[in-house]
Amino acid sequence: MAEQNLAEKAIQIVNQTLVSEFELDPAAVVPEARMREDLHLDSLDAVDLIVALEKALGVQIPETEAREMRTVGDVHQYVLKMAAERGQ
């Protein structure tokens, strides 16, 4: 149960960050949404997203990892992995 709550919280943080930082329609922020093609985020937006997530989650996201994130689902999976590694 705690694991599911953690997953839901992590996904909620990612989605809320995307909606609030980039004024996206919450209905558009789905796991299969592609950052560039579907959400129209450019490379500067990607940097802003990483910085916002680092602040919200209290983590450091390496540039190499950030470059691999192409979809909202990729970001969800990375955040879940980070939380699991930190034992949260």
C-alpha positions as CSV (number, residue, x, y, z in Angstrom):
1,M,0.0,0.0,0.0
2,A,2.8,2.4,0.9
3,E,4.4,1.6,-2.4
4,Q,1.3,2.5,-4.3
5,N,0.9,5.8,-2.4
6,L,4.5,6.6,-3.2
7,A,4.0,5.9,-6.9
8,E,0.8,8.0,-7.0
9,K,2.5,10.9,-5.2
10,A,5.6,10.8,-7.5
11,I,3.3,10.8,-10.6
12,Q,1.2,13.5,-9.2
13,I,4.3,15.7,-8.5
14,V,5.5,15.2,-12.1
15,N,2.1,15.9,-13.6
16,Q,1.5,19.0,-11.4
17,T,4.9,20.3,-12.3
18,L,4.2,20.0,-16.0
19,V,0.8,21.6,-15.6
20,S,1.9,24.5,-13.4
21,E,5.3,25.3,-15.0
22,F,4.2,25.1,-18.6
23,E,0.5,25.9,-18.4
24,L,-0.5,22.6,-19.9
25,D,-3.9,21.1,-20.0
26,P,-4.0,18.4,-17.3
27,A,-5.8,16.1,-19.8
28,A,-2.8,16.3,-22.1
29,V,-0.3,15.1,-19.4
30,V,-0.6,11.4,-19.9
31,P,2.2,8.8,-19.8
32,E,2.3,8.4,-23.6
33,A,2.6,12.1,-24.3
34,R,5.9,13.0,-26.0
35,M,7.6,16.1,-24.5
36,R,8.5,17.7,-27.8
37,E,5.9,16.5,-30.3
38,D,2.8,16.4,-28.1
39,L,3.4,18.9,-25.3
40,H,5.5,21.3,-27.5
41,L,8.3,21.6,-24.9
42,D,11.6,22.7,-26.3
43,S,15.1,22.1,-24.9
44,L,14.9,25.1,-22.6
45,D,11.6,23.8,-21.2
46,A,13.2,20.5,-20.6
47,V,15.9,22.1,-18.5
48,D,13.2,24.1,-16.6
49,L,11.3,20.8,-16.0
50,I,14.4,19.1,-14.6
51,V,15.2,22.0,-12.3
52,A,11.6,22.2,-11.1
53,L,11.5,18.4,-10.4
54,E,14.8,18.5,-8.6
55,K,13.4,21.2,-6.3
56,A,10.1,19.5,-5.8
57,L,11.7,16.1,-5.1
58,G,15.0,17.1,-3.5
59,V,17.0,15.1,-5.9
60,Q,19.7,15.6,-8.5
61,I,18.9,14.4,-12.0
62,P,22.0,13.8,-14.1
63,E,21.9,15.3,-17.6
64,T,22.5,11.9,-19.2
65,E,19.3,10.6,-17.5
66,A,17.3,13.7,-18.4
67,R,18.2,13.4,-22.1
68,E,16.7,9.9,-22.2
69,M,13.3,11.2,-21.0
70,R,11.1,11.5,-24.1
71,T,7.6,11.0,-22.7
72,V,5.7,11.8,-19.5
73,G,5.9,8.1,-18.7
74,D,9.7,8.2,-19.0
75,V,9.7,10.9,-16.3
76,H,7.3,9.0,-14.1
77,Q,9.5,5.9,-14.4
78,Y,12.7,7.8,-13.5
79,V,11.1,9.5,-10.5
80,L,9.7,6.1,-9.3
81,K,13.2,4.5,-9.7
82,M,14.8,7.4,-7.7
83,A,12.2,7.1,-4.9
84,A,12.8,3.3,-4.7
85,E,16.6,3.8,-4.6
86,R,16.2,6.3,-1.8
87,G,14.0,3.9,0.1
88,Q,11.1,6.4,0.3
